[in-house]
Every structure is written in C-alpha cells, then in structure tokens.
Amino acid sequence: MTVASIEDPQTVAPVEQEWSLGYSMVRGSVPLARIHTRRMLTLWQWDGDIEDAVLILSELAANAVRYARKPDALVGVRLALLEDRMLLIDVSDPMPAFPGFGSIVAPTPAQVSGRGIFLARALGARVGWFLSAGGSGKTVRAELLPRDGV
C-alpha cells in the first residue's frame, strides 16, 4: 500500500484554531459541510481564498461519501488553522486505502467525476493521505497557504 504522507504540520506551527464534525455518509452532508466550512473560515478571518478552501473540502467530502460509504459510518471533517496561517482540511472516512492515489492525473474533458484531488492541487493545495490511528480508516489532507503565501 502506498501512503502519500504529509509531514505533520503541528511540528512546524502550532494550531491556532480548530473545528471538527462528523457527517452522515449521504450526499446531503456535502452541502452542509460546505456551509459549516465557509462559516468557520469567515469567523476565523482566514486570509486565504475561502471559496477555494470550500471547494476543496467539498470535493474531498464528496469523494469520501461516494467511495468509502459504510453503514453507520461517518465522514469526519476537521479544519485547523495554524499559527503561520496555513489551513489544514482533513476529511476522514472508514476505508483504510486510497487505490490509485499516486497515479492521479488530469481528467479528460469527457470525465464527469474523478476531478477532486486534481482540482485541489490545481487550486494550490498540497494533498496527501494517511491511515487513521488503528488503521480503521484514512484521512485525506489538503494544506492551503494564505494569499500572501506566508
């Protein structure tokens, strides 16, 4: 199994703000997660592109709902704003694998799905994933810098 690990950013900059919530694994949870994400980033006065962050969260949550659905499982969303103003977007699901992560390429114009990770990267996010504690699932993480790129 290939894991695209991301260095734990908490060793680089402490967490300044943090919020998390679990959502049912149904399509209707994705718009709700978007609303909550937009609200939190606005309240935190994050100086990055909030709409890009909301779009990235939406794509990652939609992927989790679509590909990792399990009865009675939740998709977990966590936002963390670090002291250096980097934003972490974590989306956790119960599937302990990410088949094909290392081979994600640009989608063709005819593709109607499979654009989430590619889109997140195109918007400037560094994206990776890691196994949850105990190996019972995974977390996909997108790291976004504020507009000034601090």
Secondary structure, 3 states (H helix, E strand, C coil): CCCCCCCCHHHCCCEEEEEEEEEECCCCHHHHHHHHHHHHHHHCCCCCCHHHHHHHHHHHHHHHHHHCCCCCCEEEEEEEEECCCCEEEEEEECCCCCCCHHHCCCCCCCCCCCCHHHHHHHCCCEEEEEECHHHCCEEEEEEECCCCCC
